[in-house]
Amino acid sequence: MTNRSKDSYLMVQDVLPEREHKSKSGKRGHRSSKAFLLSAGFFLILTAPLIDQWAGLSAGFKSTEKRILTPFPRFDFPHVKTFIVQFDQYYKENFGWRNALFYQYSQWKYKVMSSSPLPEKVIAGKNGWFYPGNSMGRVAEQHRGLLTISGDTLVSVARRLNVLQDSLSRQGSKLYVLVAPDSYTIYPENLPDYFPKEKRVSNFDRFKTYMKQHSTVPVIDVRKELVDAKSDHVVYCQTDTHWNDYGALLTTLSAIDRIRQDFPYLVKPDLANYTVTSQKGVGGDLVTMLALNSEVSDSVSYKIKPAGFLQARNTEINDKYYGLPSQRFIREGKSAAQLPKMLLIGDSFSYSMDQFMAGHFRESYMVRSHKFDLNLAKTEHPDIVLIEIVERNIGLLGLL
């Protein structure tokens, strides 16, 4: 081997260990960087909720729950276990990024998977329609024919209404019951495909039939009027549990038409006495629960103004009975003196009826409550008592 060859060989021998050393060092450095990034990421995930609770980084994402969230618990020694349980519930409902994470989940479920992120609360239908889920009176099961109102419940309901009718009759008041149809009943064509298409006997039908056989309390059924009106107007909110103002107006006029059979001096109900203006709709309570209310809205809403002679003055608002306020209205003018007085006991469906109902009576008191207070009826001494209840809750009339 020549001297030059020997020198080259020795140089290669020197370089190879150095390269191997650098390669091993590089691999160790890469593994260290990867481990550091994983550790940092894991630490960030653990601390992100705490950072958000402190800094309010996701404050723009509001809670969509229709309830008061659990507040931070008070620590009282020696009740440590109680504090731990209460804090656990508090943290589940208030941890950082909770609302932001639900918003992203809701977007993915609805827009990508075409389904509801909260199917027990909200059912996503067709053509932009949403329906209340089973968390509201097991309404979906009722309309799938899986939950039939029992005979015992019908007996209890009729008995309770008959007792109320007798009590009110003794003080000169006439009782009526108005059932607000579920959106399932009025817009079945937009329900998901797994709902039965054939028309079946509903719990409302069973209730109405039983009442005809075992009671003289008038039951006001507005289903036909609302279905017939669908060809010209939308009568229910597409993104809300309730009817819209146009549906509320039609229901009011139908109720007045029935009551007028016993009180013929009431003004004859006529749509021509109302100015109806279409306007852009907004997102209702169902899409609000899904955090979609800023993106999904009703196709239309209505602004409705009664004629001057059908307007009443709101003289009292209070919320001691239920979540929505109770309201008192007075109709002014000489012609109002001969009109009867009304007491309405209803749920949230009745709230949008107030503006149309009040103009037909000299005085009306609209109360939002699930209980009937006979003392209130004695104090008010109305000529007419109207109980309004949504279709899915008919069975609760026995507990009124």
JOBEL-V852666 format. One record per residue. N is the residue number from 1. PSI is psi in degrees with one decimal (* if undefined). OMEGA is omega in whole degrees, -180 to 180 (none if undefined). NEAR is the number of other ideal C-beta (glycine too) atoms within 12 Angstrom. Layout:
n:N psi:PSI omega:OMEGA near:NEAR
n:N psi:PSI omega:OMEGA near:NEAR
This chain:
n:1 psi:132.7 omega:-179 near:9
n:2 psi:163.7 omega:179 near:8
n:3 psi:-37.4 omega:-180 near:9
n:4 psi:-39.2 omega:180 near:10
n:5 psi:-40.2 omega:179 near:11
n:6 psi:-43.0 omega:-180 near:12
n:7 psi:-42.1 omega:180 near:13
n:8 psi:-42.1 omega:180 near:14
n:9 psi:-43.9 omega:180 near:15
n:10 psi:-36.2 omega:179 near:14
n:11 psi:-41.2 omega:179 near:14
n:12 psi:-41.4 omega:179 near:14
n:13 psi:-33.0 omega:179 near:14
n:14 psi:-36.4 omega:-175 near:14
n:15 psi:-38.7 omega:-175 near:14
n:16 psi:-48.2 omega:178 near:14
n:17 psi:-35.8 omega:-180 near:13
n:18 psi:-41.3 omega:179 near:14
n:19 psi:-41.3 omega:178 near:14
n:20 psi:-39.9 omega:179 near:14
n:21 psi:-44.2 omega:180 near:14
n:22 psi:-38.7 omega:180 near:14
n:23 psi:-44.3 omega:179 near:14
n:24 psi:-39.1 omega:179 near:14
n:25 psi:-39.6 omega:179 near:14
n:26 psi:-41.7 omega:179 near:14
n:27 psi:-42.3 omega:178 near:14
n:28 psi:-39.6 omega:179 near:14
n:29 psi:-38.9 omega:179 near:14
n:30 psi:-43.3 omega:179 near:14
n:31 psi:-38.0 omega:179 near:14
n:32 psi:-41.2 omega:179 near:14
n:33 psi:-42.3 omega:179 near:14
n:34 psi:-43.5 omega:179 near:14
n:35 psi:-39.0 omega:179 near:14
n:36 psi:-44.0 omega:-180 near:14
n:37 psi:-40.9 omega:178 near:14
n:38 psi:-42.9 omega:179 near:14
n:39 psi:-43.3 omega:180 near:14
n:40 psi:-40.9 omega:179 near:15
n:41 psi:-43.1 omega:179 near:14
n:42 psi:-42.1 omega:179 near:13
n:43 psi:-39.8 omega:-180 near:14
n:44 psi:-41.0 omega:179 near:16
n:45 psi:-41.1 omega:-179 near:17
n:46 psi:-37.9 omega:-174 near:14
n:47 psi:-14.2 omega:-177 near:18
n:48 psi:-44.9 omega:178 near:23
n:49 psi:-39.6 omega:180 near:23
n:50 psi:-41.1 omega:179 near:18
n:51 psi:-41.5 omega:-179 near:18
n:52 psi:-39.6 omega:178 near:24
n:53 psi:-32.6 omega:180 near:21
n:54 psi:-43.9 omega:-173 near:13
n:55 psi:-15.0 omega:180 near:14
n:56 psi:39.0 omega:-177 near:14
n:57 psi:-29.8 omega:-179 near:17
n:58 psi:25.8 omega:-177 near:25
n:59 psi:-22.2 omega:180 near:16
n:60 psi:-15.9 omega:178 near:14
n:61 psi:108.1 omega:-175 near:23
n:62 psi:153.0 omega:176 near:17
n:63 psi:138.2 omega:180 near:22
n:64 psi:5.7 omega:-178 near:29
n:65 psi:136.5 omega:-179 near:21
n:66 psi:56.2 omega:179 near:20
n:67 psi:165.5 omega:177 near:12
n:68 psi:124.8 omega:-179 near:10
n:69 psi:155.2 omega:-178 near:19
n:70 psi:126.4 omega:178 near:19
n:71 psi:167.8 omega:178 near:13
n:72 psi:127.5 omega:-175 near:15
n:73 psi:156.2 omega:176 near:21
n:74 psi:135.4 omega:-180 near:12
n:75 psi:118.6 omega:178 near:15
n:76 psi:107.0 omega:177 near:11
n:77 psi:135.6 omega:13 near:9
n:78 psi:22.2 omega:-175 near:8
n:79 psi:62.5 omega:-176 near:14
n:80 psi:-43.4 omega:-178 near:13
n:81 psi:-39.9 omega:178 near:14
n:82 psi:-43.0 omega:179 near:16
n:83 psi:-41.7 omega:-179 near:19
n:84 psi:-44.4 omega:179 near:14
n:85 psi:-45.3 omega:-179 near:15
n:86 psi:-38.9 omega:179 near:22
n:87 psi:-37.7 omega:177 near:22
n:88 psi:-45.1 omega:178 near:16
n:89 psi:-41.5 omega:178 near:18
n:90 psi:-46.3 omega:-175 near:21
n:91 psi:-36.6 omega:178 near:22
n:92 psi:-33.4 omega:-176 near:14
n:93 psi:-12.9 omega:-172 near:22
n:94 psi:7.4 omega:-176 near:26
n:95 psi:152.5 omega:-176 near:26
n:96 psi:144.4 omega:180 near:25
n:97 psi:6.0 omega:-178 near:27
n:98 psi:-50.4 omega:-177 near:28
n:99 psi:-37.9 omega:179 near:28
n:100 psi:-41.4 omega:179 near:25
n:101 psi:-41.3 omega:178 near:21
n:102 psi:-38.0 omega:179 near:26
n:103 psi:-47.0 omega:180 near:28
n:104 psi:-40.3 omega:178 near:19
n:105 psi:-43.4 omega:-180 near:25
n:106 psi:-42.1 omega:178 near:33
n:107 psi:-45.0 omega:-179 near:21
n:108 psi:-46.5 omega:-178 near:18
n:109 psi:-44.4 omega:-175 near:22
n:110 psi:-46.1 omega:-174 near:32
n:111 psi:-33.4 omega:-178 near:19
n:112 psi:-46.9 omega:-176 near:12
n:113 psi:-8.1 omega:179 near:14
n:114 psi:42.6 omega:178 near:14
n:115 psi:167.7 omega:-179 near:21
n:116 psi:134.4 omega:176 near:33
n:117 psi:-19.0 omega:179 near:32
n:118 psi:71.4 omega:-173 near:30
n:119 psi:-24.0 omega:177 near:25
n:120 psi:-25.6 omega:-179 near:17
n:121 psi:-38.7 omega:-175 near:30
n:122 psi:133.0 omega:175 near:41
n:123 psi:126.2 omega:178 near:39
n:124 psi:117.0 omega:180 near:36
n:125 psi:-156.3 omega:-179 near:35
n:126 psi:160.7 omega:172 near:19
n:127 psi:35.5 omega:177 near:16
n:128 psi:17.0 omega:180 near:26
n:129 psi:142.6 omega:177 near:33
n:130 psi:146.7 omega:-177 near:44
n:131 psi:148.8 omega:177 near:45
n:132 psi:143.8 omega:-180 near:44
n:133 psi:-172.7 omega:-174 near:33
n:134 psi:-15.3 omega:178 near:24
n:135 psi:-17.1 omega:178 near:24
n:136 psi:86.1 omega:175 near:32
n:137 psi:23.9 omega:-179 near:27
n:138 psi:42.5 omega:-173 near:22
n:139 psi:-37.9 omega:-179 near:37
n:140 psi:-42.5 omega:178 near:33
n:141 psi:-38.6 omega:178 near:23
n:142 psi:-44.8 omega:-175 near:35
n:143 psi:-7.1 omega:170 near:40
n:144 psi:0.7 omega:180 near:26
n:145 psi:17.5 omega:-178 near:21
n:146 psi:-10.0 omega:-179 near:16
n:147 psi:100.1 omega:-177 near:21
n:148 psi:135.7 omega:178 near:24
n:149 psi:133.9 omega:-174 near:34
n:150 psi:160.1 omega:176 near:17
n:151 psi:-38.8 omega:179 near:16
n:152 psi:-39.0 omega:179 near:14
n:153 psi:-42.2 omega:179 near:24
n:154 psi:-40.6 omega:177 near:30
n:155 psi:-45.6 omega:-179 near:22
n:156 psi:-42.4 omega:-179 near:24
n:157 psi:-49.6 omega:-178 near:37
n:158 psi:-40.5 omega:180 near:34
n:159 psi:-45.6 omega:-178 near:23
n:160 psi:-43.6 omega:-180 near:30
n:161 psi:-36.2 omega:178 near:36
n:162 psi:-39.1 omega:177 near:25
n:163 psi:-45.0 omega:179 near:22
n:164 psi:-41.2 omega:179 near:34
n:165 psi:-44.1 omega:180 near:30
n:166 psi:-44.1 omega:-179 near:18
n:167 psi:-43.4 omega:-179 near:21
n:168 psi:-36.3 omega:-180 near:31
n:169 psi:-35.1 omega:-180 near:18
n:170 psi:-22.8 omega:178 near:16
n:171 psi:10.8 omega:174 near:23
n:172 psi:21.3 omega:-180 near:18
n:173 psi:142.9 omega:179 near:32
n:174 psi:129.9 omega:-176 near:31
n:175 psi:138.3 omega:174 near:42
n:176 psi:151.3 omega:175 near:41
n:177 psi:127.0 omega:179 near:41
n:178 psi:125.7 omega:178 near:42
n:179 psi:120.7 omega:176 near:43
n:180 psi:117.2 omega:-177 near:43
n:181 psi:145.9 omega:171 near:42
n:182 psi:155.6 omega:176 near:37
n:183 psi:-26.6 omega:175 near:47
n:184 psi:-38.9 omega:-175 near:40
n:185 psi:-38.2 omega:-174 near:37
n:186 psi:-32.2 omega:-179 near:37
n:187 psi:59.9 omega:-179 near:32
n:188 psi:-21.4 omega:-176 near:29
n:189 psi:-17.6 omega:-179 near:20
n:190 psi:7.9 omega:176 near:25
n:191 psi:156.6 omega:176 near:28
n:192 psi:160.1 omega:-174 near:27
n:193 psi:-21.9 omega:-178 near:14
n:194 psi:-4.4 omega:173 near:15
n:195 psi:140.4 omega:-178 near:28
n:196 psi:140.8 omega:-178 near:17
n:197 psi:-27.3 omega:-178 near:14
n:198 psi:144.9 omega:179 near:9
n:199 psi:134.0 omega:-178 near:15
n:200 psi:164.2 omega:177 near:20
n:201 psi:124.6 omega:-177 near:17
n:202 psi:169.1 omega:175 near:30
n:203 psi:-31.4 omega:175 near:39
n:204 psi:-44.4 omega:178 near:39
n:205 psi:-44.0 omega:-179 near:26
n:206 psi:-42.1 omega:179 near:29
n:207 psi:-46.5 omega:-178 near:40
n:208 psi:-42.5 omega:179 near:30
n:209 psi:-44.4 omega:-179 near:20
n:210 psi:-40.9 omega:-180 near:32
n:211 psi:-36.5 omega:178 near:32
n:212 psi:-32.9 omega:-177 near:17
n:213 psi:-24.8 omega:-171 near:14
n:214 psi:10.8 omega:-178 near:21
n:215 psi:158.6 omega:174 near:28
n:216 psi:9.6 omega:177 near:19
n:217 psi:123.5 omega:180 near:34
n:218 psi:129.4 omega:175 near:28
n:219 psi:119.3 omega:-178 near:37
n:220 psi:118.4 omega:-177 near:35
n:221 psi:115.1 omega:-176 near:31
n:222 psi:14.6 omega:-176 near:38
n:223 psi:-46.1 omega:-177 near:34
n:224 psi:-43.9 omega:-179 near:16
n:225 psi:-40.4 omega:-179 near:29
n:226 psi:-41.9 omega:179 near:35
n:227 psi:-42.1 omega:180 near:24
n:228 psi:-32.4 omega:-177 near:16
n:229 psi:-12.3 omega:-176 near:29
n:230 psi:-25.6 omega:-178 near:25
n:231 psi:-22.1 omega:-178 near:9
n:232 psi:-29.9 omega:-176 near:16
n:233 psi:155.1 omega:168 near:29
n:234 psi:127.9 omega:-173 near:33
n:235 psi:-9.0 omega:175 near:38
n:236 psi:154.7 omega:174 near:47
n:237 psi:135.4 omega:-180 near:41
n:238 psi:-23.8 omega:-176 near:36
n:239 psi:17.3 omega:-174 near:40
n:240 psi:161.9 omega:179 near:34
n:241 psi:-26.1 omega:-164 near:40
n:242 psi:169.0 omega:167 near:39
n:243 psi:162.0 omega:175 near:45
n:244 psi:-174.9 omega:-176 near:40
n:245 psi:-31.8 omega:179 near:36
n:246 psi:-42.1 omega:176 near:37
n:247 psi:-38.2 omega:178 near:43
n:248 psi:-38.5 omega:179 near:39
n:249 psi:-47.3 omega:179 near:39
n:250 psi:-40.5 omega:179 near:41
n:251 psi:-42.6 omega:179 near:43
n:252 psi:-46.5 omega:-179 near:50
n:253 psi:-37.1 omega:177 near:36
n:254 psi:-40.1 omega:178 near:33
n:255 psi:-44.0 omega:179 near:41
n:256 psi:-39.1 omega:180 near:41
n:257 psi:-39.7 omega:178 near:28
n:258 psi:-44.5 omega:-179 near:26
n:259 psi:-32.4 omega:-178 near:37
n:260 psi:-20.1 omega:176 near:26
n:261 psi:-29.7 omega:179 near:18
n:262 psi:-20.2 omega:179 near:20
n:263 psi:75.8 omega:-171 near:28
n:264 psi:-14.7 omega:-179 near:14
n:265 psi:1.3 omega:171 near:19
n:266 psi:149.4 omega:177 near:33
n:267 psi:132.6 omega:180 near:31
n:268 psi:125.8 omega:-178 near:18
n:269 psi:133.3 omega:-176 near:29
n:270 psi:123.4 omega:179 near:21
n:271 psi:-25.9 omega:-179 near:25
n:272 psi:-15.4 omega:180 near:13
n:273 psi:8.7 omega:-177 near:24
n:274 psi:137.4 omega:175 near:28
n:275 psi:119.8 omega:-176 near:17
n:276 psi:123.0 omega:179 near:28
n:277 psi:128.1 omega:178 near:15
n:278 psi:145.2 omega:177 near:19
n:279 psi:172.6 omega:-177 near:17
n:280 psi:137.1 omega:179 near:13
n:281 psi:170.2 omega:179 near:26
n:282 psi:170.9 omega:177 near:22
n:283 psi:135.0 omega:-176 near:27
n:284 psi:-167.2 omega:-172 near:34
n:285 psi:-29.7 omega:-178 near:29
n:286 psi:-46.2 omega:179 near:42
n:287 psi:-22.7 omega:175 near:38
n:288 psi:-39.7 omega:177 near:30
n:289 psi:-26.0 omega:-179 near:36
n:290 psi:3.9 omega:-178 near:36
n:291 psi:32.4 omega:180 near:35
n:292 psi:5.8 omega:-172 near:32
n:293 psi:-20.8 omega:178 near:27
n:294 psi:-10.5 omega:-177 near:19
n:295 psi:-27.3 omega:-178 near:18
n:296 psi:129.7 omega:-177 near:33
n:297 psi:167.9 omega:175 near:24
n:298 psi:147.7 omega:-180 near:34
n:299 psi:-25.2 omega:-178 near:24
n:300 psi:152.2 omega:168 near:26
n:301 psi:171.2 omega:-175 near:32
n:302 psi:137.3 omega:171 near:33
n:303 psi:120.5 omega:-172 near:19
n:304 psi:129.5 omega:-180 near:31
n:305 psi:122.5 omega:177 near:18
n:306 psi:155.9 omega:173 near:31
n:307 psi:157.2 omega:-175 near:17
n:308 psi:-39.3 omega:-176 near:15
n:309 psi:-5.3 omega:178 near:19
n:310 psi:17.0 omega:179 near:36
n:311 psi:141.2 omega:-180 near:24
n:312 psi:156.4 omega:-178 near:33
n:313 psi:130.4 omega:178 near:19
n:314 psi:114.3 omega:-174 near:23
n:315 psi:-9.3 omega:-177 near:18
n:316 psi:135.6 omega:175 near:22
n:317 psi:127.5 omega:174 near:19
n:318 psi:158.6 omega:-177 near:18
n:319 psi:31.6 omega:-176 near:15
n:320 psi:-14.9 omega:-176 near:15
n:321 psi:-36.9 omega:-171 near:25
n:322 psi:178.3 omega:-177 near:22
n:323 psi:-47.8 omega:178 near:17
n:324 psi:148.5 omega:-175 near:25
n:325 psi:146.5 omega:169 near:22
n:326 psi:148.7 omega:-174 near:31
n:327 psi:145.1 omega:175 near:34
n:328 psi:137.1 omega:-180 near:28
n:329 psi:145.5 omega:176 near:35
n:330 psi:129.2 omega:174 near:24
n:331 psi:126.8 omega:-175 near:33
n:332 psi:160.3 omega:-180 near:21
n:333 psi:159.0 omega:-177 near:17
n:334 psi:-37.4 omega:-177 near:10
n:335 psi:-18.8 omega:-178 near:18
n:336 psi:-21.3 omega:-174 near:27
n:337 psi:-32.6 omega:-177 near:15
n:338 psi:-5.8 omega:-177 near:17
n:339 psi:153.3 omega:179 near:34
n:340 psi:168.0 omega:176 near:31
n:341 psi:140.8 omega:-178 near:34
n:342 psi:143.1 omega:168 near:48
n:343 psi:120.1 omega:179 near:42
n:344 psi:126.8 omega:175 near:46
n:345 psi:116.3 omega:-175 near:39
n:346 psi:176.0 omega:176 near:45
n:347 psi:-161.2 omega:-174 near:37
n:348 psi:-22.0 omega:178 near:32
n:349 psi:-31.0 omega:-176 near:38
n:350 psi:-17.6 omega:-174 near:43
n:351 psi:-43.5 omega:-179 near:31
n:352 psi:-8.6 omega:176 near:36
n:353 psi:-22.0 omega:-175 near:44
n:354 psi:-46.5 omega:-174 near:39
n:355 psi:-23.7 omega:-179 near:29
n:356 psi:-33.2 omega:-177 near:43
n:357 psi:-39.3 omega:-171 near:41
n:358 psi:-33.0 omega:-176 near:35
n:359 psi:-8.0 omega:-178 near:40
n:360 psi:-2.1 omega:-175 near:44
n:361 psi:153.7 omega:179 near:42
n:362 psi:-33.4 omega:176 near:31
n:363 psi:143.7 omega:178 near:33
n:364 psi:139.2 omega:177 near:44
n:365 psi:116.2 omega:-176 near:41
n:366 psi:112.2 omega:-174 near:45
n:367 psi:131.5 omega:176 near:39
n:368 psi:107.4 omega:-177 near:30
n:369 psi:152.5 omega:174 near:31
n:370 psi:2.6 omega:-180 near:26
n:371 psi:145.6 omega:177 near:23
n:372 psi:121.6 omega:-178 near:35
n:373 psi:104.8 omega:-179 near:24
n:374 psi:-31.0 omega:177 near:24
n:375 psi:-36.3 omega:176 near:12
n:376 psi:-41.7 omega:179 near:24
n:377 psi:-36.9 omega:178 near:35
n:378 psi:-37.9 omega:180 near:18
n:379 psi:-44.2 omega:-177 near:14
n:380 psi:-33.3 omega:-178 near:30
n:381 psi:61.5 omega:-179 near:22
n:382 psi:158.2 omega:172 near:34
n:383 psi:-32.4 omega:-175 near:31
n:384 psi:132.9 omega:172 near:40
n:385 psi:121.2 omega:179 near:44
n:386 psi:120.6 omega:175 near:48
n:387 psi:121.8 omega:177 near:46
n:388 psi:136.0 omega:178 near:45
n:389 psi:143.3 omega:180 near:40
n:390 psi:149.5 omega:-173 near:37
n:391 psi:-43.4 omega:-175 near:42
n:392 psi:-16.5 omega:-177 near:37
n:393 psi:17.5 omega:-178 near:35
n:394 psi:-39.6 omega:-179 near:46
n:395 psi:-20.6 omega:-180 near:34
n:396 psi:-8.9 omega:178 near:27
n:397 psi:-26.5 omega:177 near:43
n:398 psi:-16.4 omega:180 near:27
n:399 psi:7.0 omega:-175 near:17
n:400 psi:* omega:none near:33
